[in-house]
């Protein structure tokens, strides 16, 4: 997957920036010339390599377990003879189709936000179950295998040291995915008004949380790594390495779970996607937080602070500062005032 690589590069920028700030002298050596800076770059590169391999192996294991489950279900259903045995040549995720095994693998990968990459496997004719699985990133820079994971490209003791700083990927299994689909049919969904209320409350909480941290961010130099526009998405398998973003998404997930529990203390009767999308608007020049928006992955309703929107029919636009008093045409869902020529 591409995300861990991007995160690693962002971490490298932060670490190298802090290293440069430690010695502001104009007589200091060039950016990459000191031993300390070279060691930082080397460590960041190794962290990225370990994270990519860890992720690829976890993805291959997810596919392997899905195939085992799907094959076992076909046997129970009396369709053992329909299990496609032999080798599936390397196939892009989006092209998986045609038989029950491919459909199951494609479904669980998409559900876990693994929408690219190439997969291949071998199904035993004797046991009617998977023998081996290989999953390769689309760019070919990493590949994982199961049931025997691909070894790491570093000595074991070094791998264990580096893994302590990384997050092990966590995926929803195919069995849990099917159980969850069955349960969600029995849960009541929040009303749009309840949903929007939660989004607005969380946008305010995150705004106040970030606003209280801005001074320390400026002093530590972290603010320099924050772009003016930051859209952060959570998922079962992805948490950004940037500590500011990771903490923000974790807090949002925990807060939303509390809101839902307050609506129904049993915590079992309400269905709501728990993977948030957050948009943060900074004025990096003046070191000021402008606004925060919060939504679930579908983006149908967007909470905002300041100036929250409580009209569920408002034409919500993530990333645009929404105005509660702004006129709009509900038929064309075009906001008046956003475009200069409107």
N, C-alpha and C positions, 0 to 999 in steps of 0.2 A: 504493500500500500504506500501511497505517497505521503500521507500525513505525518508519520513519524519522522521522515526526512526533513520536511519543512520545519517541524517543531525543533529538531536538533539544530538546524541552522540558526533559528531565532535564539536559541539558548547560547550558541556560539557568539552571536553578536553581543548579547548581554555580558557574557563572561569576558570577552575581549575588550569591551568598552570599559568595564570596571577595572581591568588590568591597566588600560591606558590611562585612566583617571588617577590611578595610584601614583604615577610619576609624570606630572605634567611638564617637566623640564624640557625646554627646547633642545637640550643637548642629548636627550635620550635616544637610543638606537631606533632604527626603522621599525615599522609596525610588526613585521614577522621575524625580526632579527634576534630577539632575546630568547634565551632558553625557556623561560617561564611561559612565554606566549606560544612557543612551539609545542610545549607539553600540553597546553590547554587545547590547542587545535587537534593534537593527536588524540587526546582523551575524548573530545567531542566526536571525532570521527569514529572511534571505537564504540562509543555509546550508541551512535546511529546504526552502526553495523549490527550490534547485539540486538537493538530494538527491532530492526527490520527482520532479523532471523527469527527472533522470538515470535513476532507477529505472523510470519509466514508459516512457521510450524503450528501455531495455534489455529490458523485458518485451515491447514491441511487436516489437523485433528478434528475440527468441526465437520469437515466434509466426510471424513472417514466414519465418524460416529453417526452422521446422518444416513450414510449408505447402509451401515449395519442395521439401523432402526428401520429404514425403508424396506430392506431385503427381508428382515424378520416379519414385518407386517404383511408383505406379499405372500410369504410362506403360510402364515396363519390364515390368510384369506383364500388359500387354495390356488394361488397364482405362481407357485414356485417355477413352473415351466416357462413363465413369461419374464423371469428375471433376465435381463440382458447380460449374459456372461461374456468373459473375455475382456479385451482392452478398449477403453474409450480413449482415442487419440487426444492430444492436447487441444482443448476447446475453450474459446473465450466465454466468460460467464454469460454474457448477453445472448450467446448462441446455443446455450443448453436448452434442449427441447426434444420432444418426440417420445420419450418413455418416462415411466414413473420415477426412476432414479434421477434422471437429469432434472426433471421438474422439481423434485424434492430438494436437490442440492441448490438449484437456482433460487428457489423460494427462500431457503434459509439464509443464503448468502445475501440476497437483496434485503431481507429483513434485518440482517446485522450490518447493513450499510457497506457491504463488500460488493460493489457493483462493477468492478473491473478485475482484470487478472485472467489467468489461463489455468485450467484444471485438467488433469488426466487421472485415470484409475484403472485398476484391474479387478474384475470380479471372478472368483473361483467357480469353475463349473461343478466341482465336487461339493463344495460347502455352500454354494449360492450366497456368498458373503464377500465383502471386499478383502483383497489381499494387500493392496498398497494404493496410496493416494499421493499425488504431487500437485502442489499449488504454486504457481509462479506469478510474481507481480507483472503487470503489463509491460513495464520497462525492462523486465528481465534482470533487475538488479538483486532480487532476492527470490528464493524458492524454498518451500518447506515440504516435508514429507511426513507421512503417518502410515502405519502405527509407529515406525521408528523415525524419530525426528532427525532432521539434518543437523549434523554437529556444528557447533559454533566455530568461527575461524580464529579462535584464540585459545590459549591454555585454559583448562577448567577453572583453576584458581582465579585467573584474571576475569573470566566470565562471571563467576559468582560475585566478585567484588563490584563489577559494573552493574550487574542485574539488581543489586541492592538499591540503585538510584533510579531504576526504571519501573514502569507499571506493567504488570503482566496483563495481556489482553484478556478480556472476559466476554464471551459470546453466549447468546441465548441458544440452547440446544434445540434440535428439531422437535424432540419430544416435548420440551417445555413450551415451545412455540405453539404446537398443536393444542396442548392443554390450555394455554393462555387464550387461544382463539375460541375454545369452547366456553371458557369462563367469561370472556368479555361479552358473549351473547346474553349472559345472565345478569350482567352489571347494568346499572342505570348510568346513562351518560349525564354529565353536568348540563344544566341549561346554559344557553349562551350568556345569559346575564351572570350566572355563577362563574363561568369560565373567565369572562372579561374582568370580573371583580378580582379574581385571583391574579390575573395577569397584571392589573394595575397595582395591586398591593405589592406584588413581587418587584415590579419596576421601581416602586418607591423605596423598598427595602434595599435593593441593589444600588440605587442612586445614593442613598444616604451612607451606605457602607463604603462605596468608592470615594465619595466626597470627603469622608473622614480620613481616608488614606492618602489623598492627593499630596499633602505636604510631605509625608514620609517618602512617597514615590519620587517626588522632585529631589529631595535630599539624597536619596540612594541612587539616583540616575535611572531608575526603572522607567520613569515617565518617557524617557527618550526612545524607548523601544515600543511605545504604544502609538500606533498610527492614529490619525484623526478619526477615522471610522473603523470600528472593530466589531465584526459580526462573529459571534461565538456559538457554535453548535455542539451539543453533547450527543453522545450515542452510547450504546452498551460497550463498545470496544474502543472508544477514543476519548482520551483526556489530554489536553495540551500540556506540554512541558513547562510553558511559561507559568510560573507560580501564581501570578495575578489572575490569569484566565482560569486556571485549574481550580483555584479556590472559589472563584466567582460561580462557575458552573456547578461545583459540588454544593455550594451554599444554596443555589437556586433549586436544585433537585431535592435537597432536604426540606427546604421551606415549603415547596409545593406539596410534598408528602404530608406535611403538618396541616396545611390548609385543607386537604382532602379528608384527613383524619378528623378534623374539627367538624366538617360537614356530616361525616358519618363515622363515629368512633370505632365501628367494627373494622373499617378499612377494607372491606371486602365487596361493598355494593356499588362502588363508584368506579367508573372507568375513565381515565384521563391519561393521555400520553405523558410520560415522565421524562422525556428528553427535551430540554429547553433550547430555545434559540434566543440569544441576547444580542442586542445592538447597543453599542456604547459610542457616544459622540464626544470627542475631546477637542478642546481648543489647545493644541500643543504649544502654540506660541505664547499664550497667556497662562498656560498651566491650569486650565479650568475645565471642569466637567460640565458639558452643556445639557445632555439629556440621556436617559436610558430607556430602551424599549425591551419588552419581554413577551415571548410567545412560545407556544409549543411548535413542534416540527411542521405542522400543517399551515401555520401562518394565517389562519382564518380570522383570528382575533388577536389584537396586539395591545398590551398594556403599555402605558407611557407615563413617565414622570420627569419633570413637572408637566402640568397641563394634561392630566389623564383624560381619556375618552371613555364615556360610559354608554354611548349609543351603539348597540350591537349591529346596526345597519350602516355604520360609518364605513367609507371606503378605505380600509386600513392599508397603509403602505409602510413596510419595514424600511427604516433608514431615512425616511422623510419626517421631519418634525411635524406632527399632526396638530391641528388647531381646533379645539372644541367649538369655536365660534365661526369656523370657516364654512361658507356656503358651498354646497356641492350638488351636483345633479345625480340623484340616485339611479336614474335610468342609464346613464352612460358611465357612472362611477368615475367621473373626472373631478378632481378637486380644483376649485377656482382659487387662483392665487399662486399655485405651485409653479405654473409655467408663465413666463413674462408675457407671452403673446396670446394668452387665453382671454 
